[in-house]
Amino acid sequence: MTTSTSFDAPLAAISGSLTQLRDHIGALVATASRHPTAQRRAALVDVHHQLRLLGQRLNAALGAPPAQDPLPHEPPEPA
């Protein structure tokens, strides 16, 4: 059985990490824009590739039909 905590805890950590990741990527892009080099472009391409892979994984999960909740257990009828 999956509890909401086993979902909510990683979700909270991911949300915080994504905010930090956006900040880091923004700084990386700003630096690469100010001083473009082939090496910096390659680094941006690598980051882009990794983000696309993550996006593909999320898209695959979103495309899957949602799991159905188990039917509630009904007590046996009295004899």
N, C-alpha and C positions, 0 to 999 in steps of 0.2 A: 504494500500500500504506500502511495506517495503522499506525504504531508505537504502542506503549503510551505512549511519551513524549508524543506529540501529544495523547493523551487525559489522561494522568496530570498533566501540568503545569497545564493549565487547571483540572482537578478540584481540585488542591491549592490553587490561587489562589482558586477559588470557595469552598472550604471555609473558608478564612481570612476571606474577605470576608463570608460568611454569618454567621460568629460576630460579626464587627464590626457587621454590619447588625442582628442581633438586639439587640445592646447599644444601638445608636443608636435603634432603634424602641422599645425599652423605656424609654429616657430620654424620648423624644418622647411616648409614651403617659402616662408618669408626670406629665410637666409639663402635658399637656392635661387629665389627670384632676384635678390640683390647682387649675388655673385654666382651666376650660372657657370657650371662646369659639367663636363661629361660625367664625372664621378658622382656629382650631386644629382644629376638627372637619373643616373642608373639607380641611385638609392631611392629616389622618388618612385621610379618604376617598380622597384622591389616592394616598397610599402603598398603601392597601388595593387600589385598582384596579390599580396597577402590579404588585403582588405576584400578584394574580389572573391578570394577563396572562402573567407568567412561569410560574405554575403550569399554565396552559392549554397553554403551549408544551411544558413537560415532560410533561404528561399525553399530549399528542399523540405525542411521541416514544416514550413508554412503550407506547402502544397500537399502534405500528407493529411488524410482525413483525421479529424480529432478523435481521440480515443473515447469510446462511450463509457460513461460511468456504469459501474456494475449495478445490476438491479438490487434494490433493497431486499434484505433478507426478510422473508415473511415467516412468521411462526407457523408451525404445523397446525392444521385444523384439529380441534379436539375430536376424539373418536366417539 
